[in-house]
Amino acid sequence: MDNPFKKILHNEELPEVLKDKVLNDVAMIKLSIDMADLFVVKYPNTIADLINAPESSEKKQSEEENNEAKEDKN
């Protein structure tokens, strides 16, 4: 089995069509990763934040009230 990379001449430039194809493939892979990140990570986190938002705001408010009560005692 021959190594195709050994056949490439060092001073030879690649055709523009091949460069464009490689760059388009890289862009498509990056887009796919971004879309997967959006729907697999960010979307569920957003939904979880929306569901837990009232609970966390109530908890935050009760913590603030407890802190104020402690300060009033001092």
Phi and psi restraints in degrees (range 20) as a CNS / XPLOR table:
assign (resid 1 and name C) (resid 2 and name N)
       (resid 2 and name CA) (resid 2 and name C) 1.0 -87.0 20.0 2
assign (resid 2 and name N) (resid 2 and name CA)
       (resid 2 and name C) (resid 3 and name N) 1.0 145.9 20.0 2
assign (resid 2 and name C) (resid 3 and name N)
       (resid 3 and name CA) (resid 3 and name C) 1.0 -84.2 20.0 2
assign (resid 3 and name N) (resid 3 and name CA)
       (resid 3 and name C) (resid 4 and name N) 1.0 115.1 20.0 2
assign (resid 3 and name C) (resid 4 and name N)
       (resid 4 and name CA) (resid 4 and name C) 1.0 -67.0 20.0 2
assign (resid 4 and name N) (resid 4 and name CA)
       (resid 4 and name C) (resid 5 and name N) 1.0 -22.7 20.0 2
assign (resid 4 and name C) (resid 5 and name N)
       (resid 5 and name CA) (resid 5 and name C) 1.0 -72.2 20.0 2
assign (resid 5 and name N) (resid 5 and name CA)
       (resid 5 and name C) (resid 6 and name N) 1.0 -22.9 20.0 2
assign (resid 5 and name C) (resid 6 and name N)
       (resid 6 and name CA) (resid 6 and name C) 1.0 -73.6 20.0 2
assign (resid 6 and name N) (resid 6 and name CA)
       (resid 6 and name C) (resid 7 and name N) 1.0 -19.4 20.0 2
assign (resid 6 and name C) (resid 7 and name N)
       (resid 7 and name CA) (resid 7 and name C) 1.0 -80.8 20.0 2
assign (resid 7 and name N) (resid 7 and name CA)
       (resid 7 and name C) (resid 8 and name N) 1.0 -15.5 20.0 2
assign (resid 7 and name C) (resid 8 and name N)
       (resid 8 and name CA) (resid 8 and name C) 1.0 -74.2 20.0 2
assign (resid 8 and name N) (resid 8 and name CA)
       (resid 8 and name C) (resid 9 and name N) 1.0 129.8 20.0 2
assign (resid 8 and name C) (resid 9 and name N)
       (resid 9 and name CA) (resid 9 and name C) 1.0 -82.8 20.0 2
assign (resid 9 and name N) (resid 9 and name CA)
       (resid 9 and name C) (resid 10 and name N) 1.0 142.3 20.0 2
assign (resid 9 and name C) (resid 10 and name N)
       (resid 10 and name CA) (resid 10 and name C) 1.0 -71.0 20.0 2
assign (resid 10 and name N) (resid 10 and name CA)
       (resid 10 and name C) (resid 11 and name N) 1.0 -29.1 20.0 2
assign (resid 10 and name C) (resid 11 and name N)
       (resid 11 and name CA) (resid 11 and name C) 1.0 -96.0 20.0 2
assign (resid 11 and name N) (resid 11 and name CA)
       (resid 11 and name C) (resid 12 and name N) 1.0 2.8 20.0 2
assign (resid 11 and name C) (resid 12 and name N)
       (resid 12 and name CA) (resid 12 and name C) 1.0 -89.7 20.0 2
assign (resid 12 and name N) (resid 12 and name CA)
       (resid 12 and name C) (resid 13 and name N) 1.0 135.9 20.0 2
assign (resid 12 and name C) (resid 13 and name N)
       (resid 13 and name CA) (resid 13 and name C) 1.0 -94.0 20.0 2
assign (resid 13 and name N) (resid 13 and name CA)
       (resid 13 and name C) (resid 14 and name N) 1.0 149.7 20.0 2
assign (resid 13 and name C) (resid 14 and name N)
       (resid 14 and name CA) (resid 14 and name C) 1.0 -77.7 20.0 2
assign (resid 14 and name N) (resid 14 and name CA)
       (resid 14 and name C) (resid 15 and name N) 1.0 149.9 20.0 2
assign (resid 14 and name C) (resid 15 and name N)
       (resid 15 and name CA) (resid 15 and name C) 1.0 -65.5 20.0 2
assign (resid 15 and name N) (resid 15 and name CA)
       (resid 15 and name C) (resid 16 and name N) 1.0 149.0 20.0 2
assign (resid 15 and name C) (resid 16 and name N)
       (resid 16 and name CA) (resid 16 and name C) 1.0 -60.7 20.0 2
assign (resid 16 and name N) (resid 16 and name CA)
       (resid 16 and name C) (resid 17 and name N) 1.0 -34.7 20.0 2
assign (resid 16 and name C) (resid 17 and name N)
       (resid 17 and name CA) (resid 17 and name C) 1.0 -61.8 20.0 2
assign (resid 17 and name N) (resid 17 and name CA)
       (resid 17 and name C) (resid 18 and name N) 1.0 -41.8 20.0 2
assign (resid 17 and name C) (resid 18 and name N)
       (resid 18 and name CA) (resid 18 and name C) 1.0 -68.0 20.0 2
assign (resid 18 and name N) (resid 18 and name CA)
       (resid 18 and name C) (resid 19 and name N) 1.0 -40.1 20.0 2
assign (resid 18 and name C) (resid 19 and name N)
       (resid 19 and name CA) (resid 19 and name C) 1.0 -61.4 20.0 2
assign (resid 19 and name N) (resid 19 and name CA)
       (resid 19 and name C) (resid 20 and name N) 1.0 -45.3 20.0 2
assign (resid 19 and name C) (resid 20 and name N)
       (resid 20 and name CA) (resid 20 and name C) 1.0 -62.7 20.0 2
assign (resid 20 and name N) (resid 20 and name CA)
       (resid 20 and name C) (resid 21 and name N) 1.0 -40.2 20.0 2
assign (resid 20 and name C) (resid 21 and name N)
       (resid 21 and name CA) (resid 21 and name C) 1.0 -63.8 20.0 2
assign (resid 21 and name N) (resid 21 and name CA)
       (resid 21 and name C) (resid 22 and name N) 1.0 -43.3 20.0 2
assign (resid 21 and name C) (resid 22 and name N)
       (resid 22 and name CA) (resid 22 and name C) 1.0 -64.5 20.0 2
assign (resid 22 and name N) (resid 22 and name CA)
       (resid 22 and name C) (resid 23 and name N) 1.0 -44.5 20.0 2
assign (resid 22 and name C) (resid 23 and name N)
       (resid 23 and name CA) (resid 23 and name C) 1.0 -64.9 20.0 2
assign (resid 23 and name N) (resid 23 and name CA)
       (resid 23 and name C) (resid 24 and name N) 1.0 -37.5 20.0 2
assign (resid 23 and name C) (resid 24 and name N)
       (resid 24 and name CA) (resid 24 and name C) 1.0 -66.4 20.0 2
assign (resid 24 and name N) (resid 24 and name CA)
       (resid 24 and name C) (resid 25 and name N) 1.0 -38.8 20.0 2
assign (resid 24 and name C) (resid 25 and name N)
       (resid 25 and name CA) (resid 25 and name C) 1.0 -64.3 20.0 2
assign (resid 25 and name N) (resid 25 and name CA)
       (resid 25 and name C) (resid 26 and name N) 1.0 -42.0 20.0 2
assign (resid 25 and name C) (resid 26 and name N)
       (resid 26 and name CA) (resid 26 and name C) 1.0 -63.9 20.0 2
assign (resid 26 and name N) (resid 26 and name CA)
       (resid 26 and name C) (resid 27 and name N) 1.0 -42.0 20.0 2
assign (resid 26 and name C) (resid 27 and name N)
       (resid 27 and name CA) (resid 27 and name C) 1.0 -63.7 20.0 2
assign (resid 27 and name N) (resid 27 and name CA)
       (resid 27 and name C) (resid 28 and name N) 1.0 -38.8 20.0 2
assign (resid 27 and name C) (resid 28 and name N)
       (resid 28 and name CA) (resid 28 and name C) 1.0 -67.0 20.0 2
assign (resid 28 and name N) (resid 28 and name CA)
       (resid 28 and name C) (resid 29 and name N) 1.0 -39.5 20.0 2
assign (resid 28 and name C) (resid 29 and name N)
       (resid 29 and name CA) (resid 29 and name C) 1.0 -64.4 20.0 2
assign (resid 29 and name N) (resid 29 and name CA)
       (resid 29 and name C) (resid 30 and name N) 1.0 -43.3 20.0 2
assign (resid 29 and name C) (resid 30 and name N)
       (resid 30 and name CA) (resid 30 and name C) 1.0 -63.1 20.0 2
assign (resid 30 and name N) (resid 30 and name CA)
       (resid 30 and name C) (resid 31 and name N) 1.0 -41.8 20.0 2
assign (resid 30 and name C) (resid 31 and name N)
       (resid 31 and name CA) (resid 31 and name C) 1.0 -62.2 20.0 2
assign (resid 31 and name N) (resid 31 and name CA)
       (resid 31 and name C) (resid 32 and name N) 1.0 -42.0 20.0 2
assign (resid 31 and name C) (resid 32 and name N)
       (resid 32 and name CA) (resid 32 and name C) 1.0 -62.5 20.0 2
assign (resid 32 and name N) (resid 32 and name CA)
       (resid 32 and name C) (resid 33 and name N) 1.0 -41.7 20.0 2
assign (resid 32 and name C) (resid 33 and name N)
       (resid 33 and name CA) (resid 33 and name C) 1.0 -64.9 20.0 2
assign (resid 33 and name N) (resid 33 and name CA)
       (resid 33 and name C) (resid 34 and name N) 1.0 -42.2 20.0 2
assign (resid 33 and name C) (resid 34 and name N)
       (resid 34 and name CA) (resid 34 and name C) 1.0 -63.8 20.0 2
assign (resid 34 and name N) (resid 34 and name CA)
       (resid 34 and name C) (resid 35 and name N) 1.0 -41.0 20.0 2
assign (resid 34 and name C) (resid 35 and name N)
       (resid 35 and name CA) (resid 35 and name C) 1.0 -66.2 20.0 2
assign (resid 35 and name N) (resid 35 and name CA)
       (resid 35 and name C) (resid 36 and name N) 1.0 -42.2 20.0 2
assign (resid 35 and name C) (resid 36 and name N)
       (resid 36 and name CA) (resid 36 and name C) 1.0 -62.8 20.0 2
assign (resid 36 and name N) (resid 36 and name CA)
       (resid 36 and name C) (resid 37 and name N) 1.0 -42.4 20.0 2
assign (resid 36 and name C) (resid 37 and name N)
       (resid 37 and name CA) (resid 37 and name C) 1.0 -61.8 20.0 2
assign (resid 37 and name N) (resid 37 and name CA)
       (resid 37 and name C) (resid 38 and name N) 1.0 -40.0 20.0 2
assign (resid 37 and name C) (resid 38 and name N)
       (resid 38 and name CA) (resid 38 and name C) 1.0 -62.9 20.0 2
assign (resid 38 and name N) (resid 38 and name CA)
       (resid 38 and name C) (resid 39 and name N) 1.0 -48.0 20.0 2
assign (resid 38 and name C) (resid 39 and name N)
       (resid 39 and name CA) (resid 39 and name C) 1.0 -87.5 20.0 2
assign (resid 39 and name N) (resid 39 and name CA)
       (resid 39 and name C) (resid 40 and name N) 1.0 -23.9 20.0 2
assign (resid 39 and name C) (resid 40 and name N)
       (resid 40 and name CA) (resid 40 and name C) 1.0 -94.2 20.0 2
assign (resid 40 and name N) (resid 40 and name CA)
       (resid 40 and name C) (resid 41 and name N) 1.0 -33.6 20.0 2
assign (resid 40 and name C) (resid 41 and name N)
       (resid 41 and name CA) (resid 41 and name C) 1.0 -109.5 20.0 2
assign (resid 41 and name N) (resid 41 and name CA)
       (resid 41 and name C) (resid 42 and name N) 1.0 -57.1 20.0 2
assign (resid 41 and name C) (resid 42 and name N)
       (resid 42 and name CA) (resid 42 and name C) 1.0 -72.4 20.0 2
assign (resid 42 and name N) (resid 42 and name CA)
       (resid 42 and name C) (resid 43 and name N) 1.0 -41.5 20.0 2
assign (resid 42 and name C) (resid 43 and name N)
       (resid 43 and name CA) (resid 43 and name C) 1.0 -63.0 20.0 2
assign (resid 43 and name N) (resid 43 and name CA)
       (resid 43 and name C) (resid 44 and name N) 1.0 -49.5 20.0 2
assign (resid 43 and name C) (resid 44 and name N)
       (resid 44 and name CA) (resid 44 and name C) 1.0 -62.4 20.0 2
assign (resid 44 and name N) (resid 44 and name CA)
       (resid 44 and name C) (resid 45 and name N) 1.0 -36.4 20.0 2
assign (resid 44 and name C) (resid 45 and name N)
       (resid 45 and name CA) (resid 45 and name C) 1.0 -63.7 20.0 2
assign (resid 45 and name N) (resid 45 and name CA)
       (resid 45 and name C) (resid 46 and name N) 1.0 -39.8 20.0 2
assign (resid 45 and name C) (resid 46 and name N)
       (resid 46 and name CA) (resid 46 and name C) 1.0 -64.5 20.0 2
assign (resid 46 and name N) (resid 46 and name CA)
       (resid 46 and name C) (resid 47 and name N) 1.0 -45.1 20.0 2
assign (resid 46 and name C) (resid 47 and name N)
       (resid 47 and name CA) (resid 47 and name C) 1.0 -62.0 20.0 2
assign (resid 47 and name N) (resid 47 and name CA)
       (resid 47 and name C) (resid 48 and name N) 1.0 -43.1 20.0 2
assign (resid 47 and name C) (resid 48 and name N)
       (resid 48 and name CA) (resid 48 and name C) 1.0 -63.1 20.0 2
assign (resid 48 and name N) (resid 48 and name CA)
       (resid 48 and name C) (resid 49 and name N) 1.0 -40.3 20.0 2
assign (resid 48 and name C) (resid 49 and name N)
       (resid 49 and name CA) (resid 49 and name C) 1.0 -64.1 20.0 2
assign (resid 49 and name N) (resid 49 and name CA)
       (resid 49 and name C) (resid 50 and name N) 1.0 -39.8 20.0 2
assign (resid 49 and name C) (resid 50 and name N)
       (resid 50 and name CA) (resid 50 and name C) 1.0 -66.8 20.0 2
assign (resid 50 and name N) (resid 50 and name CA)
       (resid 50 and name C) (resid 51 and name N) 1.0 -39.5 20.0 2
assign (resid 50 and name C) (resid 51 and name N)
       (resid 51 and name CA) (resid 51 and name C) 1.0 -69.5 20.0 2
assign (resid 51 and name N) (resid 51 and name CA)
       (resid 51 and name C) (resid 52 and name N) 1.0 -40.4 20.0 2
assign (resid 51 and name C) (resid 52 and name N)
       (resid 52 and name CA) (resid 52 and name C) 1.0 -88.1 20.0 2
assign (resid 52 and name N) (resid 52 and name CA)
       (resid 52 and name C) (resid 53 and name N) 1.0 -4.3 20.0 2
assign (resid 52 and name C) (resid 53 and name N)
       (resid 53 and name CA) (resid 53 and name C) 1.0 -60.9 20.0 2
assign (resid 53 and name N) (resid 53 and name CA)
       (resid 53 and name C) (resid 54 and name N) 1.0 -48.1 20.0 2
assign (resid 53 and name C) (resid 54 and name N)
       (resid 54 and name CA) (resid 54 and name C) 1.0 -62.4 20.0 2
assign (resid 54 and name N) (resid 54 and name CA)
       (resid 54 and name C) (resid 55 and name N) 1.0 -39.2 20.0 2
assign (resid 54 and name C) (resid 55 and name N)
       (resid 55 and name CA) (resid 55 and name C) 1.0 -64.3 20.0 2
assign (resid 55 and name N) (resid 55 and name CA)
       (resid 55 and name C) (resid 56 and name N) 1.0 -44.4 20.0 2
assign (resid 55 and name C) (resid 56 and name N)
       (resid 56 and name CA) (resid 56 and name C) 1.0 -69.4 20.0 2
assign (resid 56 and name N) (resid 56 and name CA)
       (resid 56 and name C) (resid 57 and name N) 1.0 -34.4 20.0 2
assign (resid 56 and name C) (resid 57 and name N)
       (resid 57 and name CA) (resid 57 and name C) 1.0 -70.3 20.0 2
assign (resid 57 and name N) (resid 57 and name CA)
       (resid 57 and name C) (resid 58 and name N) 1.0 -36.3 20.0 2
assign (resid 57 and name C) (resid 58 and name N)
       (resid 58 and name CA) (resid 58 and name C) 1.0 -66.5 20.0 2
assign (resid 58 and name N) (resid 58 and name CA)
       (resid 58 and name C) (resid 59 and name N) 1.0 -41.6 20.0 2
assign (resid 58 and name C) (resid 59 and name N)
       (resid 59 and name CA) (resid 59 and name C) 1.0 -64.2 20.0 2
assign (resid 59 and name N) (resid 59 and name CA)
       (resid 59 and name C) (resid 60 and name N) 1.0 -41.9 20.0 2
assign (resid 59 and name C) (resid 60 and name N)
       (resid 60 and name CA) (resid 60 and name C) 1.0 -63.6 20.0 2
assign (resid 60 and name N) (resid 60 and name CA)
       (resid 60 and name C) (resid 61 and name N) 1.0 -41.9 20.0 2
assign (resid 60 and name C) (resid 61 and name N)
       (resid 61 and name CA) (resid 61 and name C) 1.0 -65.3 20.0 2
assign (resid 61 and name N) (resid 61 and name CA)
       (resid 61 and name C) (resid 62 and name N) 1.0 -41.3 20.0 2
assign (resid 61 and name C) (resid 62 and name N)
       (resid 62 and name CA) (resid 62 and name C) 1.0 -67.8 20.0 2
assign (resid 62 and name N) (resid 62 and name CA)
       (resid 62 and name C) (resid 63 and name N) 1.0 -34.8 20.0 2
assign (resid 62 and name C) (resid 63 and name N)
       (resid 63 and name CA) (resid 63 and name C) 1.0 -64.7 20.0 2
assign (resid 63 and name N) (resid 63 and name CA)
       (resid 63 and name C) (resid 64 and name N) 1.0 -40.4 20.0 2
assign (resid 63 and name C) (resid 64 and name N)
       (resid 64 and name CA) (resid 64 and name C) 1.0 -64.6 20.0 2
assign (resid 64 and name N) (resid 64 and name CA)
       (resid 64 and name C) (resid 65 and name N) 1.0 -41.0 20.0 2
assign (resid 64 and name C) (resid 65 and name N)
       (resid 65 and name CA) (resid 65 and name C) 1.0 -64.5 20.0 2
assign (resid 65 and name N) (resid 65 and name CA)
       (resid 65 and name C) (resid 66 and name N) 1.0 -40.1 20.0 2
assign (resid 65 and name C) (resid 66 and name N)
       (resid 66 and name CA) (resid 66 and name C) 1.0 -63.8 20.0 2
assign (resid 66 and name N) (resid 66 and name CA)
       (resid 66 and name C) (resid 67 and name N) 1.0 -41.1 20.0 2
assign (resid 66 and name C) (resid 67 and name N)
       (resid 67 and name CA) (resid 67 and name C) 1.0 -64.3 20.0 2
assign (resid 67 and name N) (resid 67 and name CA)
       (resid 67 and name C) (resid 68 and name N) 1.0 -40.4 20.0 2
assign (resid 67 and name C) (resid 68 and name N)
       (resid 68 and name CA) (resid 68 and name C) 1.0 -65.5 20.0 2
assign (resid 68 and name N) (resid 68 and name CA)
       (resid 68 and name C) (resid 69 and name N) 1.0 -39.2 20.0 2
assign (resid 68 and name C) (resid 69 and name N)
       (resid 69 and name CA) (resid 69 and name C) 1.0 -64.8 20.0 2
assign (resid 69 and name N) (resid 69 and name CA)
       (resid 69 and name C) (resid 70 and name N) 1.0 -40.0 20.0 2
assign (resid 69 and name C) (resid 70 and name N)
       (resid 70 and name CA) (resid 70 and name C) 1.0 -65.2 20.0 2
assign (resid 70 and name N) (resid 70 and name CA)
       (resid 70 and name C) (resid 71 and name N) 1.0 -39.4 20.0 2
assign (resid 70 and name C) (resid 71 and name N)
       (resid 71 and name CA) (resid 71 and name C) 1.0 -67.2 20.0 2
assign (resid 71 and name N) (resid 71 and name CA)
       (resid 71 and name C) (resid 72 and name N) 1.0 -37.3 20.0 2
assign (resid 71 and name C) (resid 72 and name N)
       (resid 72 and name CA) (resid 72 and name C) 1.0 -65.9 20.0 2
assign (resid 72 and name N) (resid 72 and name CA)
       (resid 72 and name C) (resid 73 and name N) 1.0 -34.1 20.0 2
assign (resid 72 and name C) (resid 73 and name N)
       (resid 73 and name CA) (resid 73 and name C) 1.0 -68.1 20.0 2
assign (resid 73 and name N) (resid 73 and name CA)
       (resid 73 and name C) (resid 74 and name N) 1.0 -32.4 20.0 2
